[in-house]
């Protein structure tokens, strides 16, 4: 774990410390997701955000198996109703 300090500028910009950027392979132009909740602010790379979403789905459903098929079936039902 790396612990660094960053300062927020007047426009709300925060520069991630070099050690953190290197640890996660972040580079200029990478998209980050900012999440607030449970008294904390989390900054996630796209890869981290997707992993978090997958973990939430697996926690709720038990696995990702059949998820695409269920989604497509719902979309077909919606299209049939229209």
TIFI-969925 format. One record per residue: residue number from 1; chain; x, y, z of N, C-alpha, C in turn; residue in one letter. Coordinates in pm, 1 decimal. Example, Ala and Ser with C-alpha at 12.3 -4.5 7.8 and 13.67 -1.06 7.14 Angstrom:
REM residues 2
+-----+--------+----------+----------+----------+----------+----------+----------+----------+----------+----------+---------+
| num | cadena |       nx |       ny |       nz |      cax |      cay |      caz |       cx |       cy |       cz | residuo |
+-----+--------+----------+----------+----------+----------+----------+----------+----------+----------+----------+---------+
|   1 |      A |   1319.0 |   -569.0 |    780.0 |   1230.0 |   -450.0 |    780.0 |   1320.0 |   -330.0 |    780.0 |       a |
|   2 |      A |   1285.0 |   -225.0 |    708.0 |   1367.0 |   -106.0 |    714.0 |   1290.0 |      3.0 |    787.0 |       s |
+-----+--------+----------+----------+----------+----------+----------+----------+----------+----------+----------+---------+
END
This chain:
REM residues 82
+-----+--------+----------+----------+----------+----------+----------+----------+----------+----------+----------+---------+
| num | cadena |       nx |       ny |       nz |      cax |      cay |      caz |       cx |       cy |       cz | residuo |
+-----+--------+----------+----------+----------+----------+----------+----------+----------+----------+----------+---------+
|   1 |      A |     84.3 |   -117.2 |      0.0 |      0.0 |      0.0 |      0.0 |     88.8 |    123.5 |      0.0 |       x |
|   2 |      A |     49.9 |    221.4 |    -80.4 |    121.6 |    348.3 |    -86.8 |     29.8 |    454.9 |    -29.9 |       x |
|   3 |      A |     81.2 |    537.1 |     58.3 |      4.0 |    647.6 |    113.5 |     73.4 |    775.9 |     73.8 |       x |
|   4 |      A |      2.5 |    860.7 |      3.4 |     54.9 |    988.2 |    -43.4 |    -45.6 |   1097.5 |     -9.0 |       x |
|   5 |      A |     -3.6 |   1220.8 |    -20.2 |    -91.4 |   1334.7 |     -0.1 |   -104.2 |   1409.0 |   -130.8 |       x |
|   6 |      A |   -225.2 |   1451.0 |   -162.5 |   -250.0 |   1531.8 |   -281.6 |   -326.2 |   1655.8 |   -237.2 |       x |
|   7 |      A |   -311.0 |   1763.8 |   -313.8 |   -378.6 |   1889.0 |   -282.3 |   -479.5 |   1918.1 |   -391.8 |       x |
|   8 |      A |   -600.9 |   1956.9 |   -350.9 |   -702.7 |   1991.8 |   -448.6 |   -689.3 |   2140.1 |   -482.4 |       x |
|   9 |      A |   -683.7 |   2168.2 |   -613.1 |   -675.9 |   2305.9 |   -658.9 |   -811.2 |   2373.5 |   -652.6 |       x |
|  10 |      A |   -813.8 |   2504.5 |   -682.4 |   -938.5 |   2581.4 |   -675.2 |  -1046.4 |   2526.0 |   -766.9 |       x |
|  11 |      A |  -1010.6 |   2471.6 |   -881.6 |  -1110.3 |   2419.3 |   -974.8 |  -1150.1 |   2275.7 |   -942.7 |       x |
|  12 |      A |  -1100.6 |   2221.5 |   -831.2 |  -1135.3 |   2085.9 |   -790.9 |  -1043.0 |   1980.5 |   -847.5 |       x |
|  13 |      A |   -938.7 |   2021.0 |   -916.1 |   -846.5 |   1923.5 |   -975.6 |   -751.1 |   1867.8 |   -871.1 |       x |
|  14 |      A |   -729.2 |   1737.3 |   -882.3 |   -636.1 |   1668.1 |   -793.4 |   -536.1 |   1594.3 |   -881.5 |       x |
|  15 |      A |   -409.0 |   1610.7 |   -852.6 |   -305.2 |   1538.4 |   -925.9 |   -271.3 |   1413.2 |   -845.9 |       x |
|  16 |      A |   -286.8 |   1297.7 |   -910.1 |   -250.5 |   1173.5 |   -842.4 |    -98.8 |   1164.5 |   -833.4 |       x |
|  17 |      A |    -47.5 |   1131.8 |   -717.5 |     98.1 |   1121.2 |   -702.4 |    157.9 |   1017.3 |   -798.6 |       x |
|  18 |      A |    278.4 |   1043.0 |   -841.2 |    348.0 |    958.4 |   -937.9 |    352.2 |    811.6 |   -894.5 |       x |
|  19 |      A |    379.5 |    786.6 |   -767.5 |    388.1 |    648.0 |   -718.3 |    256.1 |    574.1 |   -738.2 |       x |
|  20 |      A |    144.3 |    644.0 |   -717.7 |     12.2 |    582.7 |   -736.0 |    -12.5 |    556.4 |   -884.6 |       x |
|  21 |      A |     18.9 |    655.1 |   -969.4 |      0.7 |    637.0 |  -1114.2 |     82.8 |    519.0 |  -1164.5 |       x |
|  22 |      A |    203.9 |    507.8 |  -1116.4 |    290.6 |    395.2 |  -1159.0 |    236.4 |    261.7 |  -1109.6 |       x |
|  23 |      A |    191.7 |    257.0 |   -984.5 |    140.9 |    132.1 |   -927.0 |     25.5 |     74.8 |  -1010.0 |       x |
|  24 |      A |    -61.0 |    163.6 |  -1061.8 |   -179.2 |    118.9 |  -1135.1 |   -167.6 |    136.5 |  -1285.9 |       x |
|  25 |      A |    -50.4 |    177.9 |  -1332.5 |    -28.4 |    191.1 |  -1476.1 |   -113.9 |    299.6 |  -1540.1 |       x |
|  26 |      A |   -141.8 |    405.2 |  -1466.5 |   -224.9 |    513.4 |  -1518.6 |   -140.0 |    612.4 |  -1596.7 |       x |
|  27 |      A |   -197.9 |    663.5 |  -1705.9 |   -128.3 |    763.6 |  -1785.7 |   -224.1 |    875.7 |  -1824.2 |       x |
|  28 |      A |   -167.5 |    985.4 |  -1871.9 |   -247.9 |   1101.0 |  -1911.1 |   -355.2 |   1057.5 |  -2010.8 |       x |
|  29 |      A |   -474.9 |   1106.6 |  -1990.6 |   -585.4 |   1073.7 |  -2080.2 |   -667.8 |    954.0 |  -2037.0 |       x |
|  30 |      A |   -618.9 |    874.2 |  -1941.5 |   -696.8 |    759.9 |  -1892.4 |   -823.9 |    811.3 |  -1824.8 |       x |
|  31 |      A |   -933.6 |    741.3 |  -1847.5 |  -1060.0 |    776.3 |  -1784.0 |  -1066.3 |    711.9 |  -1646.4 |       x |
|  32 |      A |  -1110.0 |    790.0 |  -1548.4 |  -1123.3 |    741.5 |  -1411.7 |  -1267.6 |    761.4 |  -1366.3 |       x |
|  33 |      A |  -1312.1 |    673.9 |  -1279.6 |  -1445.9 |    683.2 |  -1222.7 |  -1431.0 |    728.1 |  -1078.0 |       x |
|  34 |      A |  -1508.6 |    829.2 |  -1039.0 |  -1503.2 |    880.3 |   -902.8 |  -1634.3 |    841.2 |   -834.5 |       x |
|  35 |      A |  -1622.5 |    772.0 |   -720.9 |  -1738.4 |    718.7 |   -650.1 |  -1737.3 |    772.2 |   -507.1 |       x |
|  36 |      A |  -1854.0 |    818.8 |   -461.3 |  -1863.6 |    860.0 |   -321.7 |  -1962.7 |    768.6 |   -251.3 |       x |
|  37 |      A |  -1937.2 |    742.2 |   -128.4 |  -2027.5 |    659.9 |    -49.4 |  -1957.0 |    606.2 |     72.5 |       x |
|  38 |      A |  -2036.8 |    575.6 |    173.5 |  -1983.6 |    520.8 |    297.9 |  -1875.0 |    609.8 |    358.2 |       x |
|  39 |      A |  -1892.1 |    741.1 |    341.0 |  -1798.8 |    836.2 |    401.0 |  -1663.2 |    843.8 |    333.8 |       x |
|  40 |      A |  -1653.7 |    796.4 |    209.6 |  -1524.2 |    796.1 |    141.0 |  -1540.8 |    835.6 |     -5.4 |       x |
|  41 |      A |  -1431.4 |    877.4 |    -65.6 |  -1424.2 |    904.5 |   -208.9 |  -1327.2 |    802.8 |   -266.9 |       x |
|  42 |      A |  -1371.4 |    731.1 |   -370.6 |  -1285.2 |    632.0 |   -435.6 |  -1262.0 |    674.3 |   -579.7 |       x |
|  43 |      A |  -1140.1 |    660.1 |   -626.5 |  -1105.9 |    686.7 |   -765.5 |  -1065.7 |    553.6 |   -826.5 |       x |
|  44 |      A |  -1139.4 |    513.0 |   -930.9 |  -1117.6 |    382.2 |   -991.8 |  -1076.9 |    396.9 |  -1137.5 |       x |
|  45 |      A |   -982.3 |    313.9 |  -1179.5 |   -952.3 |    304.9 |  -1321.9 |  -1068.5 |    232.6 |  -1387.9 |       x |
|  46 |      A |  -1075.5 |    236.1 |  -1519.2 |  -1183.8 |    165.9 |  -1589.7 |  -1181.0 |     16.3 |  -1554.7 |       x |
|  47 |      A |  -1060.6 |    -40.4 |  -1547.4 |  -1046.4 |   -182.9 |  -1514.8 |  -1099.5 |   -211.2 |  -1373.9 |       x |
|  48 |      A |  -1067.1 |   -123.0 |  -1280.0 |  -1115.0 |   -140.2 |  -1142.5 |  -1266.6 |   -127.5 |  -1134.9 |       x |
|  49 |      A |  -1322.6 |    -29.9 |  -1207.1 |  -1467.5 |     -8.6 |  -1205.4 |  -1540.8 |   -131.2 |  -1260.0 |       x |
|  50 |      A |  -1491.1 |   -185.8 |  -1370.4 |  -1553.1 |   -305.8 |  -1427.0 |  -1543.6 |   -424.0 |  -1331.6 |       x |
|  51 |      A |  -1428.2 |   -439.2 |  -1267.0 |  -1411.6 |   -548.8 |  -1170.1 |  -1509.9 |   -532.4 |  -1053.9 |       x |
|  52 |      A |  -1531.3 |   -409.3 |  -1010.0 |  -1624.9 |   -383.2 |   -900.8 |  -1768.2 |   -416.8 |   -943.4 |       x |
|  53 |      A |  -1805.4 |   -378.5 |  -1065.4 |  -1938.8 |   -409.8 |  -1116.6 |  -1958.2 |   -560.2 |  -1127.1 |       x |
|  54 |      A |  -1857.6 |   -628.8 |  -1182.4 |  -1865.9 |   -775.0 |  -1193.8 |  -1882.1 |   -839.7 |  -1056.5 |       x |
|  55 |      A |  -1804.0 |   -792.9 |   -960.1 |  -1810.7 |   -849.7 |   -824.5 |  -1949.4 |   -829.8 |   -764.7 |       x |
|  56 |      A |  -2009.9 |   -712.8 |   -787.3 |  -2144.1 |   -687.2 |   -737.0 |  -2247.3 |   -779.4 |   -799.3 |       x |
|  57 |      A |  -2234.5 |   -802.8 |   -930.5 |  -2326.7 |   -893.1 |   -999.3 |  -2310.0 |  -1035.5 |   -946.7 |       x |
|  58 |      A |  -2187.2 |  -1078.7 |   -931.7 |  -2160.6 |  -1213.9 |   -882.7 |  -2213.4 |  -1229.5 |   -740.0 |       x |
|  59 |      A |  -2197.1 |  -1126.3 |   -658.3 |  -2247.1 |  -1132.2 |   -520.0 |  -2399.0 |  -1148.6 |   -519.4 |       x |
|  60 |      A |  -2466.1 |  -1077.5 |   -609.9 |  -2612.3 |  -1082.4 |   -614.2 |  -2663.4 |  -1209.0 |   -680.2 |       x |
|  61 |      A |  -2601.3 |  -1251.5 |   -790.6 |  -2650.8 |  -1364.3 |   -870.3 |  -2579.1 |  -1495.8 |   -845.0 |       x |
|  62 |      A |  -2457.7 |  -1488.2 |   -793.5 |  -2378.7 |  -1609.4 |   -773.9 |  -2277.7 |  -1632.8 |   -884.9 |       x |
|  63 |      A |  -2307.7 |  -1583.0 |  -1006.4 |  -2212.7 |  -1594.7 |  -1117.4 |  -2258.4 |  -1503.2 |  -1230.6 |       x |
|  64 |      A |  -2176.8 |  -1494.4 |  -1334.0 |  -2213.0 |  -1417.5 |  -1453.0 |  -2278.7 |  -1506.6 |  -1558.4 |       x |
|  65 |      A |  -2283.0 |  -1636.5 |  -1532.4 |  -2338.7 |  -1732.4 |  -1628.3 |  -2482.2 |  -1695.9 |  -1665.2 |       x |
|  66 |      A |  -2510.8 |  -1693.1 |  -1792.0 |  -2645.9 |  -1670.2 |  -1840.5 |  -2690.8 |  -1524.8 |  -1838.8 |       x |
|  67 |      A |  -2605.5 |  -1434.8 |  -1793.1 |  -2643.1 |  -1295.0 |  -1780.7 |  -2675.9 |  -1233.2 |  -1917.6 |       x |
|  68 |      A |  -2592.7 |  -1258.6 |  -2015.7 |  -2616.4 |  -1204.6 |  -2149.6 |  -2746.1 |  -1259.8 |  -2207.8 |       x |
|  69 |      A |  -2768.1 |  -1389.4 |  -2190.8 |  -2891.4 |  -1449.8 |  -2241.5 |  -3015.1 |  -1387.0 |  -2177.2 |       x |
|  70 |      A |  -3009.6 |  -1361.6 |  -2046.3 |  -3121.2 |  -1298.5 |  -1976.6 |  -3143.9 |  -1156.4 |  -2027.4 |       x |
|  71 |      A |  -3036.6 |  -1083.4 |  -2047.5 |  -3045.9 |   -946.8 |  -2097.5 |  -3110.3 |   -944.0 |  -2235.2 |       x |
|  72 |      A |  -3062.5 |  -1031.3 |  -2323.5 |  -3117.6 |  -1036.2 |  -2458.8 |  -3264.5 |  -1078.0 |  -2458.4 |       x |
|  73 |      A |  -3301.2 |  -1171.7 |  -2372.4 |  -3441.0 |  -1213.9 |  -2362.5 |  -3529.6 |  -1097.3 |  -2317.9 |       x |
|  74 |      A |  -3481.5 |  -1018.6 |  -2220.1 |  -3557.9 |   -901.2 |  -2175.0 |  -3574.5 |   -800.4 |  -2287.7 |       x |
|  75 |      A |  -3467.8 |   -777.0 |  -2364.6 |  -3474.8 |   -682.1 |  -2475.9 |  -3571.6 |   -731.3 |  -2583.8 |       x |
|  76 |      A |  -3572.5 |   -861.2 |  -2609.4 |  -3666.2 |   -916.2 |  -2708.2 |  -3810.6 |   -898.7 |  -2660.9 |       x |
|  77 |      A |  -3835.5 |   -920.7 |  -2531.4 |  -3969.1 |   -901.9 |  -2475.8 |  -4013.1 |   -757.0 |  -2488.5 |       x |
|  78 |      A |  -3921.6 |   -664.2 |  -2458.7 |  -3952.8 |   -521.7 |  -2471.2 |  -3987.0 |   -487.1 |  -2615.7 |       x |
|  79 |      A |  -3908.2 |   -536.8 |  -2708.9 |  -3929.6 |   -508.2 |  -2851.0 |  -4063.8 |   -567.2 |  -2897.0 |       x |
|  80 |      A |  -4098.9 |   -683.0 |  -2847.4 |  -4224.1 |   -747.6 |  -2886.2 |  -4345.0 |   -667.4 |  -2835.1 |       x |
|  81 |      A |  -4330.2 |   -605.1 |  -2718.5 |  -4440.6 |   -524.9 |  -2662.0 |  -4461.1 |   -394.7 |  -2738.0 |       x |
|  82 |      A |  -4360.1 |   -347.0 |  -2806.6 |  -4370.4 |   -216.3 |  -2875.8 |  -4438.1 |   -224.5 |  -3008.1 |       x |
+-----+--------+----------+----------+----------+----------+----------+----------+----------+----------+----------+---------+
END
